[in-house]
Amino acid sequence: MSTDFLQKFIFENIPVKGCLVRLESSWQQVQMRARPDADVREMLGQALCAAAMLGSSIKYDGTVSLQIQSSGSLRLLLGQCSSQNKVRGIARKNLEQQELLLNPVLSINLEPDGSGTPYQGIVTLEEGSLSKALEYYFAQSEQLESRFWLIANQQSCAGFMLQRMPGELVDED
């Protein structure tokens, strides 16, 4: 029995939508294949949850990929989710480099299956925080005020997203 969960929601009387995701069985499968070191496990789980949340909102068949590249020891980290909610994760390290993240960059890739134009957005990974980078990306490129909370450990990973949609917000809270 799958212990993965994803729920999108929208508030009826205010222009706010969101998504809640918790991955357990998928996360366990990714860890068995990717075998992430303890120092990248949390970031890989967070990327997987963020990809699942973003993938749940695409309106076409395709994939959403969150890719972190760095000149530090963590060379590549990928969290990917298809429109059929299939996830995968990859982490590649260079053991010669000491610092985990050095000049990290986050790429958000939307890749339609078959025809369609792929899209890529790139932001810096400020303070090594995937949540902050995603919030900055949505503020700059989508003009949507967004908040992300992401967490991961060895057993599960989870994410929560809130986005303010266009429209009049009567109460800032």
C-alpha positions in Angstrom: 0.0 0.0 0.0 1.4 3.4 -1.0 1.9 5.9 1.8 2.4 8.8 -0.6 -0.1 11.6 -0.5 -0.7 14.8 -2.5 -3.6 17.2 -1.9 -4.2 20.4 -3.8 -6.6 23.0 -2.4 -8.0 26.4 -3.0 -9.8 28.7 -0.5 -13.3 29.6 -1.5 -13.5 33.2 -0.5 -9.9 34.4 -0.8 -7.4 34.2 -3.7 -5.1 31.6 -2.2 -4.3 28.1 -3.3 -2.0 25.5 -2.0 -0.7 22.0 -2.1 0.4 19.5 0.6 2.5 16.5 -0.2 4.0 13.6 1.8 6.1 10.9 0.2 7.1 7.8 2.0 7.1 4.8 -0.3 8.4 6.8 -3.3 11.0 8.4 -1.1 12.2 5.0 0.1 12.5 3.9 -3.6 14.4 7.0 -4.6 16.8 6.5 -1.7 17.4 2.8 -2.6 18.4 3.8 -6.1 20.1 7.2 -5.5 21.8 6.2 -2.3 22.3 9.8 -1.2 24.8 10.7 1.5 23.4 12.0 4.7 24.5 15.5 3.8 22.4 15.6 0.6 19.5 13.4 1.7 17.4 16.3 3.1 17.9 18.4 0.0 17.1 15.5 -2.3 13.9 14.8 -0.4 12.9 18.5 -0.5 13.5 18.7 -4.2 11.4 15.6 -4.8 8.5 17.1 -2.8 8.8 20.5 -4.5 8.8 18.7 -7.9 5.7 16.8 -7.0 3.9 19.9 -5.9 4.8 21.8 -9.1 4.2 18.7 -11.3 0.6 18.5 -9.9 -0.2 21.9 -11.3 1.0 21.4 -15.0 -1.9 21.3 -17.4 -0.2 19.0 -20.0 1.5 15.7 -20.2 5.2 16.2 -19.3 7.6 16.6 -16.5 8.8 19.2 -14.0 12.4 19.0 -12.9 14.2 20.9 -10.2 17.9 20.7 -10.8 20.6 22.1 -8.5 24.1 22.4 -9.9 27.1 23.5 -7.9 30.9 23.7 -8.2 31.1 22.3 -4.6 31.0 18.6 -3.8 27.3 18.4 -4.7 27.7 18.6 -8.5 24.1 17.7 -9.4 20.8 17.1 -7.6 17.6 16.4 -9.5 14.0 16.1 -8.3 11.6 15.2 -11.0 7.9 14.5 -11.3 5.8 13.6 -14.3 2.2 14.6 -15.0 1.3 11.0 -14.0 2.9 11.7 -10.6 5.9 9.5 -11.1 8.9 10.8 -9.2 12.7 10.3 -9.5 15.7 11.7 -7.8 19.4 11.8 -8.5 22.4 13.1 -6.5 26.0 13.2 -7.8 28.9 14.2 -5.7 32.6 15.0 -6.3 34.4 13.6 -3.2 37.5 15.8 -3.9 35.7 19.0 -3.1 35.1 19.8 0.6 32.3 22.4 0.6 28.9 20.9 -0.3 27.4 23.9 -2.2 29.6 26.4 -4.0 27.8 28.9 -6.3 24.6 26.8 -6.4 22.1 27.4 -9.1 18.5 26.1 -9.3 16.9 25.3 -12.7 13.2 24.7 -12.9 12.4 22.9 -16.1 9.0 22.2 -17.6 9.2 19.7 -20.4 6.1 18.7 -22.3 5.8 15.2 -23.8 5.8 15.2 -27.6 5.0 18.7 -29.0 5.3 21.8 -27.0 8.0 24.3 -26.0 10.1 23.4 -23.0 10.6 26.1 -20.4 13.5 26.8 -18.0 13.8 29.3 -15.2 17.1 29.7 -13.3 17.6 31.3 -9.9 20.5 31.2 -7.4 20.1 29.0 -4.4 20.4 31.6 -1.7 21.6 30.4 1.6 21.3 26.8 0.3 17.6 27.0 0.9 15.4 25.4 -1.8 12.3 26.9 -0.2 13.7 30.5 -0.5 14.9 29.9 -4.0 11.4 28.7 -5.1 9.7 31.7 -3.4 12.1 34.1 -5.2 11.5 32.3 -8.5 7.7 32.6 -8.2 7.9 36.3 -7.1 10.2 37.2 -10.1 9.0 35.1 -13.0 5.3 34.3 -12.1 4.6 37.4 -10.0 2.9 35.1 -7.5 3.6 35.6 -3.8 4.4 32.1 -2.6 5.6 30.3 0.5 7.2 26.9 0.6 7.9 24.7 3.6 10.0 21.5 2.8 11.4 18.8 5.1 12.9 15.4 4.7 14.5 12.7 6.8 15.3 9.1 6.2 11.7 7.9 6.5 9.7 10.5 4.6 9.7 13.9 3.0 7.0 16.5 3.0 6.1 19.8 1.5 3.5 22.6 1.9 3.0 25.4 -0.5 0.7 28.5 -0.4 0.3 30.9 -3.3 -1.5 34.1 -3.5 -3.5 34.2 -6.7 -4.4 37.4 -8.6 -7.4 39.1 -7.0 -8.2 41.3 -4.0 -7.0 40.1 -0.7 -9.1 41.6 2.1 -6.9 40.3 4.9 -3.1 40.0 4.7 -3.1 37.2 7.2 
